[in-house]
Amino acid sequence: MTSFTKVLSRKTERELNYAPSENVLQELKIFEDQEGWPIFENLRMLINGKADSFSFTRDSPYLYFYARVTEENITLKMKTREDETEFRIPLRQLNLI
């Protein structure tokens, strides 16, 4: 007997926009306050080299937040069931937090 599994394929449309880093940081602060996740505390750990990445997840309603540090940038990803948004902020601009 052959077993079957459900396979979900999602096609996404990419859209590229630009925003001032200050605006992104303000939105992150609002998001941090709404969700109660210590985003800026963890960003400080990335900036200080105490970690390479961190993430937060909530199942219902689905929400995923991920941050990773590279040599020059911090990449932030936010996902819901419908959307995915990615930001890249230069480390030199994050020394203000």
Secondary structure, 3 states (H helix, E strand, C coil): CCCCCCCCCCCCCCCCCCCCHHHHHHHHHHHHHHHCCCHHHHHHHHHCCCCCEEEEEECCCCEEEEEEECCCEEEEEEECCCCEEEEEEEHHHHCCC
